[in-house]
Amino acid sequence: MVRCSNNLIGILNVLTFFLSIPIIIGGVWLRNQGDSECEKFLDTPVIVLGVFLLLVSIAGIIGAFCRVSWLLWIYLLVMFLLIVILFSFTIFAFVVTNKGAGKVLSDRGYKEYRLGDYSNWLQKRVNSTKNWNKIKSCLIDAKVCSSFSDKYVRDTVTEFYKENLNALQSGCCKPADECNFIYVSPTQWTAPATFNSSNPDCSAWGNDPTTLCFNCQSCKAGLLDNLKSDWKKVAVVNIIFLIFLIIVYSVGCCAFRNNRRDNAYWKQ
């Protein structure tokens, strides 16, 4: 007799199976059609995720509908490992994003960001030359500062200082306030004759659109501030997904128990 739990697990895995197909197609499309390094960087993780979902859903479908206990056991093992990994990542995300915040400046609509305010683990990731070169390439490809310049190009210096810039715009697209650069346009600044600040970002600034402050510590800090916000949102979604996975895992355990009972019945 096919039990309700078997049907439910089977239906959920049929949906997962159909979901995995467009994910795989999307990953292959990115690999063949991606224009930038950032787009192509995503292709392998997307394809791996799609294939993983495909294989797990097939195991769940056969295990539930055909009552193949060993396949359902593998499915439950993978689900358990996924729950553990997701739980660990959620805790890790909250821990590493606990530190860091922008510094409020007087008479400014934006904040400025310091790399040292963020967790050591995140700092090590962005201080890696290999990692940062890829990130910088992505920021330039995404036209973070080009769109910023177009938006505020008509601002006077007073108007510009009142703008509510986001972390990336503040950290990557303009020099730090303490450097005392003279404003020409949002991404064009004249350096003073001498720097009175020990901030290394002052000498890292360049008016070239591919330079700006992309090599500045403030740009790395701005990226981490964005990352901090995004990871916290992902962590909240993960908690909801974890609850769903635990429910599915519980139903799967019932289906596995039903399979064993049915198999034992037919052997009698």
N, C-alpha and C positions, 0 to 999 in steps of 0.2 A: 504494500500500500504506500503510495507516494504521499508524504506528509507535507503540511503547509510550509514548514521551514525550508524543505527542499525546493519547493516551487519559488519561494521568495528569494532564496540565494540564487537560483537559476535565472530568474527574471532580472535581478540586479546585475548579474554577470553578462547577460545578453546586452543590457544597456551599456555596460562598460566595454564590451567587445565592439559595439558600433561607435562608441566614443573614441576608441583607440585608433580606428582607421583614419579619420581626418587628422589626428595628431601626427601619425606617421607620414601622411601625405604632406602636411605642413612642414615637417622637418626636412623631407626630401626637397621640397620647393625652396626652402631657405638655402639648402646646400647648393642647389643649381642656379638659383636666381638672385640670391642675396647680393646687394650692391656694395655693402660696407663690411668691414671686419667685424663690426658689432653684430650684424645680422647673421653672418656666417658662424660666429662664435656660438650661437644658440642652436645650430642645427643638430649637432651630436646629442646634447641633452634631450632635445625634443624627440628625436628618433628613438633613443634609448627608453624614454618614458612611454612612448607609444607601443613599442615592442613588449615592454614589461607588462603594461596593462592588457595587451592582446593575449599573452601567454597565461597570465594569471586568470583572466576571464574565461579562457578555454578550459583551464583546469577546474574552475568553479562550475562551469556549465555541465561538463561531463560528469564531474563528481556528484553534483546535485541531481541532475535529471536521470543519469544512467546508474546512479547509486554505486559509483566506483570509490570505495572508501579511501584507498591510498592516494588518489588524486585530490580528494577533498582534504585529506590530512596535509598534503603539501600546500594546498591553498590556505588552510588555516595557519600553517607554520609561517608562510610568507606574510599573511595578514598580521600575525603576532609581531613579527620582526618589523613590519612597517609601523605598527602602533608604537613600538619601543623607540624606533628611530625618530618618528615624528614628535613623540613626547620629549625626547632628548633635545631635538633641535629647537623646540618651542622654549624649553628652559634656557638653553644656550643663547637664543635670540634675546630673551629678556635680560640675561646677565650682561652680554657684551654691549647692549644698547642702553644700559642704565645710566652711563656717564655721558656728559657732554651737552652743551647748550650754547647758543649764540650770545655774544656780549652786546648788551644794549649800549648805544652811543647817544650822547646828548645831542639834540637838534638834528637827529638823523631818523629817517623812516625805516632804515634797514639795520640789521645786526652784522657784526663781524665775527669770524670764527677762527678759533685757534686749535691746531691739531693736537696739542698736548692735553686738551680737555677731554678727549675721547679715550676709550679703552685701549690698553696696550696691544691687544690682539688685532683690533681694527687698524691701529696705527702701523703695525708691521705689514699688514696686507697692502696698504697704499704706499708705504715707503719702499716697497720692492720696485726696483726700476722696471723690471719686466711687466709687472702688473700695472704700474702706473702708465707706462707707454700705451698699453692697450686701452686703458680707461680714458686717457687723454685723447686718443684717436677717436673713441666713441663720442666724447663730448664735442669734439670739433665736427664730426660727421653729423651729429644731432643739431648742429647750428645753435647751440645754447646761447652763445654770445652774439651771433649774427642777428637772431630774432630780438634779443635784448637791445642791441644797438638800434635796430629799426624802430622799436617801440618807443624809445626815449630820445630819439635823435633831435627832436625839437625842444628838448628841455634846456632851460638855463641852468647854471650851476646850482642856484637856490632850489629850483624845482626838482632837479635831479637828487639832491640830498634829502628831499622829503619823500622820495619814491619808496614803496614797500617792496624791496627786492627780495627774491628768494635766496636760499643759502648758496646755490650754485652761481647765481648772478653776482651776488656780493663777493663770493670768494674767488671766482675765476675770471670775471669780466671787467673788474676795475681794481686799481691798486688800493692797498690798505690806507685808511685815513691818516694814520700816523706817519706815512711817507711824505705827506704834504705835496703831492703832485698837483699841478695846475690843470684844471678841467678845461678841455677843448670840446669834447663830445663824449658820449657814454663809453666808448672804447678808444678814445684818443686823449692822452694825457701828456703834459710836458713835465719832465723830471726837474726837480730843483737842482741848483748848482752843486750842492752838497747834501748828503743825507744826514739828518740829525738823529735818525732812529737806527737801532741795532737790528731791526727786523730784516732778515735775509730776503723777504718777499719784495722789498723795495728795489733791489738790484735785479730781481728775477722778472720784473715787469717789462713787457715790450709791446709797442703799438701794432705790431704785425698781427693780423687776425688769427694766425695759427700759433702765436706766442702768448699775447696778453698776460694773464696770470695763471696759465695752465700748469706752469712749473712751480707755482707758489704753494707754501704750506697751507695757506688759507683756502686754496682751491680743494686740496685734499680734505681739509676740515669741512668745507661746504658739502662735498660729496658724502662724507660720513654722516653729516647731519641729515641729509636726504635719506641716506641708507637707514639711519636710526629710525626715522619716521616710518619708512616703508616696512622695515622688519617688524616693527611693533604691530602694524596692520596685518602683516602676514601671520604673526604669532596668534592674533585673535582669530583669524580665519582657521588656523591650524587647530585651535582648541575646539571649534565647532566641528571641523572635519574629524578630529579625534573621537568626539562623542559619537559621530556617525559610524566610524570604523569599529568602535567598541560594540555598538549595537549589531552591526553586520557580523562581527566576529562571534558574538553570542548566538545569533541565529544560525551561523555556520556550525557552531559546536552542536546545536540541537540537530541540524541536518546530519552531521557526522554520526551522532549517537543513533539517529534513526536508521542510517545505512547499516551500522553494525547490528542493530536489532533485526533488521530485515534479512541481512545476510545470514545471521544465526538461525532465523526462522526457516529459511529455505534449505539450510543444511540438515535440519531435523528430519 
